[in-house]
Amino acid sequence: MSTTDSRHAAAVRPHPLLAIAAGAVILSAAMGARQTFGLFIGPFSFDRGMPVTLIAFAIALHNLVWGFAQPFAGAAADRHGPAPVVAFGAATFAAGLALAAVAPNGFALVIGMGVLVGIGISCTSFGVVLTAVGRDAGADRRSMAMGLASAGGSAGQVLMVPFAQIVREWGGVSMSLFALAFLMLLAAPFGLMLSRGRDVGASHAPSGGGRAAPSLRDALAQAAAHRGYRLLTLGFFTCGFQLAFIATHLPGYLFLCHMPMGLGATALALIGLFNMAGSWACGWLGGRYPQQRVLGWLYVVRGVTIGAFFLLPKSTLSVVVFAALMGLTWLGTVPLTSGLVAKVFGMRHLGTLFGVCFLSHQLGSFLGAWLGGYVFDVTGSYSLIWGATAVAGLVAALLHFAIDDTAAGEAGDLAGAVSAR
Protein backbone atom coordinates (compact mmCIF):
# COMPACT_ATOMS: atom_id res chain seq x y z
CA MET A 1 0.00 0.00 0.00
CA SER A 2 1.41 3.42 -0.94
CA THR A 3 1.82 6.27 1.49
CA THR A 4 -1.20 8.06 -0.01
CA ASP A 5 -3.32 4.93 0.25
CA SER A 6 -2.16 4.41 3.83
CA ARG A 7 -3.17 7.94 4.76
CA HIS A 8 -6.54 7.45 3.05
CA ALA A 9 -7.13 4.19 4.91
CA ALA A 10 -6.23 5.84 8.19
CA ALA A 11 -8.60 8.69 7.43
CA VAL A 12 -11.62 6.42 7.00
CA ARG A 13 -10.80 4.27 10.03
CA PRO A 14 -12.42 5.43 13.25
CA HIS A 15 -10.66 5.07 16.57
CA PRO A 16 -10.98 1.42 17.68
CA LEU A 17 -12.81 2.43 20.88
CA LEU A 18 -15.31 4.41 18.81
CA ALA A 19 -15.87 1.42 16.57
CA ILE A 20 -16.34 -0.84 19.62
CA ALA A 21 -18.89 1.58 21.10
CA ALA A 22 -20.79 1.93 17.83
CA GLY A 23 -20.78 -1.82 17.34
CA ALA A 24 -22.10 -2.32 20.85
CA VAL A 25 -25.02 0.06 20.21
CA ILE A 26 -25.99 -1.66 16.96
CA LEU A 27 -25.72 -5.11 18.50
CA SER A 28 -27.71 -3.95 21.53
CA ALA A 29 -30.60 -2.88 19.34
CA ALA A 30 -30.58 -5.92 17.07
CA MET A 31 -29.86 -8.67 19.57
CA GLY A 32 -31.93 -7.05 22.31
CA ALA A 33 -34.99 -6.82 20.06
CA ARG A 34 -34.86 -10.43 18.92
CA GLN A 35 -34.29 -11.61 22.49
CA THR A 36 -37.77 -10.37 23.39
CA PHE A 37 -39.62 -12.63 20.95
CA GLY A 38 -40.24 -15.35 23.51
CA LEU A 39 -42.34 -12.85 25.49
CA PHE A 40 -44.87 -12.61 22.66
CA ILE A 41 -45.65 -16.32 22.18
CA GLY A 42 -48.35 -16.36 24.86
CA PRO A 43 -50.07 -13.11 23.81
CA PHE A 44 -50.05 -14.04 20.12
CA SER A 45 -51.50 -17.43 21.01
CA PHE A 46 -54.15 -16.33 23.51
CA ASP A 47 -55.10 -12.91 22.12
CA ARG A 48 -54.86 -13.57 18.38
CA GLY A 49 -55.66 -17.28 18.37
CA MET A 50 -52.46 -18.37 16.62
CA PRO A 51 -51.09 -21.89 17.31
CA VAL A 52 -47.88 -22.04 19.33
CA THR A 53 -46.32 -24.08 16.53
CA LEU A 54 -46.97 -21.29 14.01
CA ILE A 55 -45.56 -18.59 16.27
CA ALA A 56 -42.50 -20.72 17.01
CA PHE A 57 -42.11 -21.30 13.26
CA ALA A 58 -42.10 -17.54 12.58
CA ILE A 59 -39.43 -17.00 15.25
CA ALA A 60 -37.48 -19.99 13.96
CA LEU A 61 -37.74 -18.79 10.36
CA HIS A 62 -36.03 -15.49 11.13
CA ASN A 63 -33.06 -17.51 12.37
CA LEU A 64 -33.00 -19.52 9.14
CA VAL A 65 -33.35 -16.46 6.90
CA TRP A 66 -30.66 -14.74 8.97
CA GLY A 67 -28.33 -17.65 8.33
CA PHE A 68 -28.86 -17.76 4.57
CA ALA A 69 -28.64 -13.97 4.26
CA GLN A 70 -25.52 -13.60 6.43
CA PRO A 71 -22.90 -14.57 3.82
CA PHE A 72 -24.41 -12.03 1.41
CA ALA A 73 -24.61 -9.32 4.05
CA GLY A 74 -20.99 -10.04 5.02
CA ALA A 75 -19.87 -9.94 1.39
CA ALA A 76 -21.70 -6.62 0.87
CA ALA A 77 -19.96 -5.15 3.93
CA ASP A 78 -16.59 -6.50 2.74
CA ARG A 79 -17.13 -4.75 -0.58
CA HIS A 80 -19.02 -1.55 0.27
CA GLY A 81 -18.37 -1.03 3.96
CA PRO A 82 -20.71 -1.60 6.89
CA ALA A 83 -22.58 1.74 6.97
CA PRO A 84 -25.01 1.18 4.06
CA VAL A 85 -25.49 -2.45 5.05
CA VAL A 86 -26.35 -1.52 8.65
CA ALA A 87 -28.77 1.20 7.47
CA PHE A 88 -30.57 -1.17 5.13
CA GLY A 89 -30.71 -3.85 7.80
CA ALA A 90 -32.08 -1.54 10.49
CA ALA A 91 -34.87 -0.32 8.20
CA THR A 92 -35.78 -3.87 7.18
CA PHE A 93 -35.68 -5.09 10.77
CA ALA A 94 -37.97 -2.24 11.87
CA ALA A 95 -40.38 -2.97 9.03
CA GLY A 96 -40.58 -6.60 10.10
CA LEU A 97 -41.36 -5.67 13.70
CA ALA A 98 -44.01 -3.18 12.56
CA LEU A 99 -45.65 -5.79 10.34
CA ALA A 100 -45.69 -8.29 13.22
CA ALA A 101 -47.30 -5.62 15.42
CA VAL A 102 -50.35 -5.37 13.15
CA ALA A 103 -50.31 -8.94 11.77
CA PRO A 104 -53.95 -10.06 11.35
CA ASN A 105 -52.98 -13.66 10.62
CA GLY A 106 -50.16 -16.16 10.71
CA PHE A 107 -48.94 -15.40 7.18
CA ALA A 108 -48.27 -11.74 7.97
CA LEU A 109 -46.52 -12.75 11.21
CA VAL A 110 -44.27 -15.16 9.31
CA ILE A 111 -43.35 -12.50 6.72
CA GLY A 112 -42.69 -9.84 9.36
CA MET A 113 -41.05 -11.68 12.26
CA GLY A 114 -39.67 -14.42 10.03
CA VAL A 115 -38.46 -13.05 6.68
CA LEU A 116 -37.97 -9.29 7.19
CA VAL A 117 -36.48 -9.56 10.68
CA GLY A 118 -34.16 -12.32 9.43
CA ILE A 119 -32.84 -10.17 6.58
CA GLY A 120 -32.53 -7.15 8.85
CA ILE A 121 -30.59 -8.86 11.59
CA SER A 122 -28.12 -10.37 9.11
CA CYS A 123 -27.06 -6.79 8.34
CA THR A 124 -26.95 -5.51 11.92
CA SER A 125 -25.31 -8.32 13.86
CA PHE A 126 -22.08 -10.24 14.18
CA GLY A 127 -21.09 -10.95 10.58
CA VAL A 128 -21.13 -7.24 9.68
CA VAL A 129 -20.57 -5.44 12.98
CA LEU A 130 -17.90 -7.60 14.62
CA THR A 131 -16.03 -7.90 11.33
CA ALA A 132 -15.79 -4.11 11.17
CA VAL A 133 -14.69 -3.92 14.80
CA GLY A 134 -12.06 -6.60 14.19
CA ARG A 135 -10.59 -4.65 11.29
CA ASP A 136 -9.90 -1.72 13.57
CA ALA A 137 -7.95 -3.83 16.05
CA GLY A 138 -4.54 -5.38 15.65
CA ALA A 139 -4.24 -9.15 15.50
CA ASP A 140 -3.12 -9.27 19.14
CA ARG A 141 -6.15 -7.26 20.28
CA ARG A 142 -8.79 -8.51 17.84
CA SER A 143 -10.31 -11.15 20.10
CA MET A 144 -10.54 -8.68 22.98
CA ALA A 145 -12.08 -5.95 20.79
CA MET A 146 -14.71 -8.32 19.45
CA GLY A 147 -15.40 -9.54 22.97
CA LEU A 148 -15.87 -5.97 24.22
CA ALA A 149 -18.30 -5.15 21.40
CA SER A 150 -20.25 -8.34 22.11
CA ALA A 151 -20.28 -7.55 25.82
CA GLY A 152 -21.53 -4.04 25.17
CA GLY A 153 -24.14 -5.45 22.82
CA SER A 154 -25.52 -7.52 25.68
CA ALA A 155 -26.76 -4.32 27.27
CA GLY A 156 -29.59 -4.48 24.75
CA GLN A 157 -30.73 -7.81 26.13
CA VAL A 158 -30.51 -6.53 29.70
CA LEU A 159 -32.51 -3.39 28.95
CA MET A 160 -34.83 -4.31 26.08
CA VAL A 161 -36.37 -7.46 27.52
CA PRO A 162 -37.79 -5.68 30.59
CA PHE A 163 -38.54 -2.62 28.41
CA ALA A 164 -40.60 -4.75 26.01
CA GLN A 165 -42.33 -6.45 28.95
CA ILE A 166 -43.26 -3.11 30.56
CA VAL A 167 -44.54 -1.59 27.31
CA ARG A 168 -46.50 -4.76 26.54
CA GLU A 169 -48.21 -4.67 29.93
CA TRP A 170 -48.93 -0.97 29.55
CA GLY A 171 -49.94 -0.69 25.89
CA GLY A 172 -50.21 -4.20 24.49
CA VAL A 173 -48.24 -6.35 22.08
CA SER A 174 -48.52 -3.95 19.13
CA MET A 175 -47.23 -0.99 21.11
CA SER A 176 -44.30 -3.04 22.38
CA LEU A 177 -43.27 -4.14 18.89
CA PHE A 178 -43.61 -0.59 17.49
CA ALA A 179 -41.36 0.68 20.30
CA LEU A 180 -38.73 -1.93 19.43
CA ALA A 181 -38.94 -0.92 15.76
CA PHE A 182 -38.34 2.73 16.66
CA LEU A 183 -35.26 1.85 18.73
CA MET A 184 -33.95 -0.22 15.83
CA LEU A 185 -34.13 2.81 13.52
CA LEU A 186 -32.27 4.95 16.07
CA ALA A 187 -29.31 2.54 15.88
CA ALA A 188 -28.89 2.88 12.09
CA PRO A 189 -26.64 6.01 12.06
CA PHE A 190 -24.06 4.29 14.25
CA GLY A 191 -23.03 2.26 11.20
CA LEU A 192 -21.23 5.40 9.99
CA MET A 193 -18.73 4.96 12.84
CA LEU A 194 -17.57 1.56 11.58
CA SER A 195 -14.72 1.08 9.10
CA ARG A 196 -15.10 0.52 5.39
CA GLY A 197 -13.87 -3.03 4.84
CA ARG A 198 -12.41 -2.52 1.36
CA ASP A 199 -10.11 0.20 2.71
CA VAL A 200 -8.65 -1.66 5.62
CA GLY A 201 -8.94 -5.33 4.96
CA ALA A 202 -7.26 -5.87 1.65
CA SER A 203 -3.76 -6.32 2.91
CA HIS A 204 -4.42 -8.94 5.55
CA ALA A 205 -3.08 -12.31 4.55
CA PRO A 206 -4.02 -15.36 6.58
CA SER A 207 -0.70 -15.84 8.22
CA GLY A 208 0.26 -12.19 8.41
CA GLY A 209 3.37 -13.01 6.43
CA GLY A 210 2.93 -10.37 3.75
CA ARG A 211 1.36 -12.58 1.08
CA ALA A 212 -1.42 -11.05 -0.99
CA ALA A 213 -4.89 -11.96 0.20
CA PRO A 214 -6.58 -14.68 -1.90
CA SER A 215 -9.60 -14.00 -4.06
CA LEU A 216 -13.01 -14.76 -2.63
CA ARG A 217 -13.24 -17.93 -4.70
CA ASP A 218 -9.86 -19.12 -3.41
CA ALA A 219 -10.79 -18.22 0.16
CA LEU A 220 -14.01 -20.25 -0.10
CA ALA A 221 -12.04 -23.17 -1.52
CA GLN A 222 -9.52 -22.95 1.31
CA ALA A 223 -12.35 -22.87 3.85
CA ALA A 224 -14.05 -25.90 2.33
CA ALA A 225 -10.77 -27.84 2.42
CA HIS A 226 -9.71 -26.78 5.92
CA ARG A 227 -10.69 -29.45 8.45
CA GLY A 228 -10.62 -27.01 11.33
CA TYR A 229 -13.11 -24.73 9.56
CA ARG A 230 -15.42 -27.65 8.87
CA LEU A 231 -15.36 -28.74 12.52
CA LEU A 232 -15.91 -25.15 13.66
CA THR A 233 -18.91 -24.88 11.36
CA LEU A 234 -20.42 -28.13 12.63
CA GLY A 235 -19.90 -27.13 16.25
CA PHE A 236 -21.50 -23.72 15.69
CA PHE A 237 -24.76 -25.52 14.86
CA THR A 238 -25.07 -26.52 18.52
CA CYS A 239 -24.67 -22.95 19.74
CA GLY A 240 -27.60 -21.81 17.62
CA PHE A 241 -29.75 -24.79 18.65
CA GLN A 242 -29.20 -24.21 22.37
CA LEU A 243 -29.61 -20.44 22.40
CA ALA A 244 -32.70 -20.30 20.19
CA PHE A 245 -34.50 -23.00 22.17
CA ILE A 246 -33.80 -21.34 25.51
CA ALA A 247 -34.53 -17.78 24.36
CA THR A 248 -37.79 -18.81 22.69
CA HIS A 249 -39.21 -21.36 25.11
CA LEU A 250 -37.74 -20.66 28.57
CA PRO A 251 -40.59 -18.27 29.57
CA GLY A 252 -43.22 -20.84 28.55
CA TYR A 253 -41.36 -23.67 30.25
CA LEU A 254 -41.14 -21.75 33.53
CA PHE A 255 -44.88 -21.01 33.31
CA LEU A 256 -45.55 -24.75 32.98
CA CYS A 257 -43.38 -25.32 36.06
CA HIS A 258 -45.68 -22.94 37.99
CA MET A 259 -42.92 -20.41 38.54
CA PRO A 260 -43.74 -16.76 39.40
CA MET A 261 -45.19 -14.59 36.63
CA GLY A 262 -42.50 -12.49 34.97
CA LEU A 263 -39.65 -14.79 35.99
CA GLY A 264 -39.10 -15.74 32.33
CA ALA A 265 -38.44 -12.12 31.38
CA THR A 266 -36.19 -11.74 34.41
CA ALA A 267 -34.23 -14.84 33.41
CA LEU A 268 -33.71 -13.56 29.85
CA ALA A 269 -32.54 -10.21 31.20
CA LEU A 270 -30.14 -11.94 33.60
CA ILE A 271 -28.73 -13.95 30.71
CA GLY A 272 -28.00 -10.67 28.96
CA LEU A 273 -26.47 -9.14 32.08
CA PHE A 274 -24.08 -12.02 32.70
CA ASN A 275 -23.35 -12.27 28.99
CA MET A 276 -21.67 -8.89 29.26
CA ALA A 277 -19.08 -10.39 31.58
CA GLY A 278 -18.97 -13.67 29.68
CA SER A 279 -18.35 -12.11 26.27
CA TRP A 280 -15.57 -9.93 27.67
CA ALA A 281 -14.01 -12.91 29.45
CA CYS A 282 -14.17 -15.11 26.34
CA GLY A 283 -12.56 -12.35 24.27
CA TRP A 284 -9.81 -12.01 26.89
CA LEU A 285 -9.25 -15.78 27.07
CA GLY A 286 -9.25 -16.04 23.27
CA GLY A 287 -6.36 -13.58 23.13
CA ARG A 288 -4.25 -15.71 25.51
CA TYR A 289 -5.20 -19.33 24.84
CA PRO A 290 -6.11 -21.29 21.70
CA GLN A 291 -9.59 -20.15 20.82
CA GLN A 292 -10.78 -23.62 19.93
CA ARG A 293 -9.82 -24.85 23.42
CA VAL A 294 -11.75 -22.04 25.06
CA LEU A 295 -14.73 -22.88 22.87
CA GLY A 296 -14.52 -26.56 23.82
CA TRP A 297 -14.64 -25.84 27.54
CA LEU A 298 -17.40 -23.29 27.02
CA TYR A 299 -19.59 -25.98 25.45
CA VAL A 300 -18.78 -28.39 28.28
CA VAL A 301 -19.92 -25.84 30.88
CA ARG A 302 -23.04 -25.02 28.89
CA GLY A 303 -24.04 -28.67 28.36
CA VAL A 304 -23.58 -29.55 32.04
CA THR A 305 -25.51 -26.43 33.12
CA ILE A 306 -28.47 -27.24 30.87
CA GLY A 307 -28.58 -30.86 32.00
CA ALA A 308 -28.42 -29.95 35.68
CA PHE A 309 -31.14 -27.30 35.36
CA PHE A 310 -33.49 -29.73 33.65
CA LEU A 311 -32.93 -32.58 36.12
CA LEU A 312 -32.90 -30.63 39.40
CA PRO A 313 -36.01 -29.27 41.16
CA LYS A 314 -37.13 -25.85 39.96
CA SER A 315 -37.06 -22.80 42.18
CA THR A 316 -36.50 -19.10 41.77
CA LEU A 317 -32.90 -19.61 42.91
CA SER A 318 -32.25 -22.42 40.41
CA VAL A 319 -33.62 -20.25 37.59
CA VAL A 320 -31.39 -17.34 38.59
CA VAL A 321 -28.30 -19.57 38.82
CA PHE A 322 -29.14 -21.17 35.47
CA ALA A 323 -29.59 -17.76 33.81
CA ALA A 324 -26.29 -16.52 35.25
CA LEU A 325 -24.28 -19.56 34.07
CA MET A 326 -25.92 -19.53 30.64
CA GLY A 327 -25.22 -15.81 30.36
CA LEU A 328 -21.53 -16.35 31.03
CA THR A 329 -21.39 -18.73 28.04
CA TRP A 330 -24.13 -17.17 25.90
CA LEU A 331 -22.51 -15.15 23.10
CA GLY A 332 -18.88 -15.70 24.03
CA THR A 333 -18.81 -18.18 21.16
CA VAL A 334 -19.10 -15.37 18.61
CA PRO A 335 -15.86 -13.40 19.19
CA LEU A 336 -14.02 -16.69 19.63
CA THR A 337 -15.42 -18.18 16.43
CA SER A 338 -14.96 -15.05 14.32
CA GLY A 339 -11.49 -14.55 15.80
CA LEU A 340 -10.55 -18.11 14.90
CA VAL A 341 -11.78 -17.63 11.33
CA ALA A 342 -9.72 -14.41 11.12
CA LYS A 343 -6.63 -16.21 12.45
CA VAL A 344 -6.90 -18.95 9.83
CA PHE A 345 -8.06 -16.96 6.79
CA GLY A 346 -7.18 -13.31 7.50
CA MET A 347 -9.46 -10.27 7.49
CA ARG A 348 -10.06 -9.66 3.79
CA HIS A 349 -13.04 -12.02 3.42
CA LEU A 350 -13.92 -12.41 7.08
CA GLY A 351 -17.49 -11.16 6.65
CA THR A 352 -18.19 -13.77 3.99
CA LEU A 353 -16.38 -16.70 5.63
CA PHE A 354 -17.87 -16.03 9.05
CA GLY A 355 -21.24 -15.70 7.33
CA VAL A 356 -20.92 -19.18 5.81
CA CYS A 357 -19.95 -20.58 9.21
CA PHE A 358 -22.80 -18.68 10.82
CA LEU A 359 -25.29 -20.32 8.47
CA SER A 360 -24.72 -23.54 10.39
CA HIS A 361 -25.43 -21.66 13.64
CA GLN A 362 -28.71 -20.43 12.24
CA LEU A 363 -29.78 -23.83 10.96
CA GLY A 364 -29.40 -24.92 14.57
CA SER A 365 -31.34 -21.84 15.71
CA PHE A 366 -34.20 -22.68 13.38
CA LEU A 367 -34.43 -26.23 14.68
CA GLY A 368 -34.06 -25.17 18.32
CA ALA A 369 -36.91 -22.65 18.14
CA TRP A 370 -39.23 -24.66 15.89
CA LEU A 371 -38.67 -28.12 17.37
CA GLY A 372 -39.31 -26.75 20.84
CA GLY A 373 -42.79 -25.69 19.79
CA TYR A 374 -43.42 -28.80 17.71
CA VAL A 375 -42.36 -31.26 20.42
CA PHE A 376 -44.43 -29.39 22.98
CA ASP A 377 -47.54 -29.47 20.78
CA VAL A 378 -47.06 -33.20 20.11
CA THR A 379 -46.03 -34.43 23.55
CA GLY A 380 -47.20 -31.67 25.89
CA SER A 381 -43.67 -31.47 27.33
CA TYR A 382 -40.26 -29.92 26.62
CA SER A 383 -38.37 -32.85 28.13
CA LEU A 384 -37.01 -34.36 24.89
CA ILE A 385 -35.64 -31.02 23.71
CA TRP A 386 -34.00 -30.22 27.05
CA GLY A 387 -32.19 -33.56 26.93
CA ALA A 388 -31.10 -33.08 23.32
CA THR A 389 -29.86 -29.57 24.09
CA ALA A 390 -27.64 -30.81 26.93
CA VAL A 391 -26.16 -33.70 24.93
CA ALA A 392 -25.50 -31.45 21.93
CA GLY A 393 -23.25 -29.27 24.09
CA LEU A 394 -20.98 -32.17 24.94
CA VAL A 395 -20.79 -33.25 21.28
CA ALA A 396 -19.85 -29.70 20.25
CA ALA A 397 -17.09 -29.68 22.87
CA LEU A 398 -15.50 -32.77 21.32
CA LEU A 399 -15.65 -31.19 17.85
CA HIS A 400 -13.90 -28.03 19.01
CA PHE A 401 -11.19 -29.84 20.94
CA ALA A 402 -10.28 -31.55 17.63
CA ILE A 403 -9.75 -28.29 15.70
CA ASP A 404 -6.31 -27.39 14.37
CA ASP A 405 -5.97 -23.65 13.77
CA THR A 406 -3.24 -23.87 11.12
CA ALA A 407 -3.56 -20.87 8.80
CA ALA A 408 -4.92 -21.47 5.31
CA GLY A 409 -2.10 -21.51 2.80
CA GLU A 410 0.27 -23.17 5.27
CA ALA A 411 0.97 -26.86 5.75
CA GLY A 412 -0.26 -27.93 2.36
CA ASP A 413 -2.36 -24.96 1.19
CA LEU A 414 -5.71 -26.34 0.11
CA ALA A 415 -5.08 -29.62 1.86
CA GLY A 416 -5.64 -27.80 5.17
CA ALA A 417 -4.96 -29.09 8.62
CA VAL A 418 -6.21 -32.62 9.17
CA SER A 419 -5.17 -33.68 12.64
CA ALA A 420 -6.09 -32.62 16.17
CA ARG A 421 -3.48 -31.13 18.42
C-alpha positions, 0 to 999 in steps of 0.5 A: 500500500502506498503512502497516499493509500495508507493515509486514506485508509487511516482517514476512513478508520475510526478510533478502535474504541469508537468502533467498539462503542458503535458496534455495541449500540448496533448489536444492543438494538438488534440482539436485544430486540430479537431476544424479546420474541419469547415474550410474545408467544403467549399473547399471540397465542391467547389474544390472536388465536395463533397456534404455538407451533406457528408462532414458534415457526415464525421465530425460527424462520427469522433464524434460518433467513438470517443464516442464509442472508448472512454470507451475502450481508458479510460480502456486501460489507466486505465490498461496500463497507458496513454503513449502508449495510447496517442502514438497510438492515435496520430499516428492514428489521424495523419494518418486520417488527411493525408488520408483526405488530399489526399482523392479522394472521399467521402469514403476515406474522411469518413474513414480518417476524420471520423473513424481514427480521431475518434479513434485517438482523443479518445486516446488523449483527455479528457478521457485519458489525464484529467484522468491522470492529475486528478490522480496527484492532490489531491481531493481538487485540482482535479477540478482545475488541470483538469480545468488548463489542459483544459484551456491550451489545448484551446491554440491549438484552438486559434493557430491552427485555424488561422494556418490552415487557413493561410496554406490553403490559402498559400498551399491548403487544402492538405498542411493544413491537412498534417501540422496538422498531423505533429503537432499531431505527435509532441505531442505524446512524451508528453504522457510519462509525464503523470502518469501510472493509475494502479500505482496511482489509485488503492487505491482511493475509491469513498468516500475516506473512505479507502474502497477498490476500486470496480472491473470494473464490480461493478463500471459499475453496480454502475454507471448504478444504480446511478441516478445522473450519469444517469442525468449527462450522459443525460445532456452531450448529449446537450454539444456535440450537441451544440459544434459540431454544432457551430464548424462545421457550424458557418463559413458557417452560417456567410457566408450565413449572408454575414459577412466578409470573414475569420470571421468564423475562427476568431470566432472559434479562439476567442472561444478557447481564451475565453475557456482558461479563462472559463475552468480555471474558471469552474475548480475553481468554481467546487472546491468551489461549487457543480459541478452539480450546476455550470454545470446547470448555465453554460448550462443556460448561453449557451442556452440564448447566443445561442438563443440571437445570433440567434434572434438578427441582425448579425454584427461583434460585435455580432459575437465577443460577441457570440464567447466570451460568448460561449468560456467562457462556451465551454469546462468548462463542461469537468473538471466539469463532470469528477470531478463529476464522480471522486467524486462519483466513485473515481479514479480507473475506472475514465477513463472507467466511464467518457468514458461511460458518454462521449459516450452520449456527442459524440452521441450529437456531431454526431447529431449536426454536421450531422443534421446541414448539413442535415437540411441545404441541405433540407431547405436551412437554419440553423434556425431549428437547431439554435432553437433546440440548444438553447432549449437543453441548458435549458433542460440540465440545468434542468437535472443538477440541479436535480443531487445528488452527493452522492458517490457510495456505500453510501446511499444504495450502488447500489440503488444510490441517487434518489432525487434532493437536 
